[in-house]
Amino acid sequence: MKTTARIGLLAFCIASGCSEKEPPPPPNRVAVVPRPAPASVKPAPAPAPAPAPVAPAASPVATVTAPAQPREQPMDLGSLDSILDNYGAQHDRVPKSLEEMVALKLIPRMPTPPPGKRYVIDQQKRRIRIVDR
């Protein structure tokens, strides 16, 4: 009987070793599902917005700013002639000089002529000319 048991044991070992091995089972993977918070737990508050910048404290000395100046128009011959035309159409005459145009506040200041030249108003043509000094 010992031999029969040994042969049976030997046959079992051979049979179990010769068959294809099954692949090992995949590791246990557990899906993580978020659970809703219990009703007694309040959600975290949203972060507060950044505070607005704070202006420095007013000093006892008042700051004075100059009033905004109207934008100065270019003072080329074309612009000056256009101003002269508008004035002539409204008043039926043209100023006698550029100094008069400044006094009438048609132009903000006397334009600087090219070196060795000066501006004059041609009364007949109602145009500003640049002439030698």
Order of alpha helices (4+ residues) and beta strands (2+ residues): alpha-alpha-alpha-beta-beta
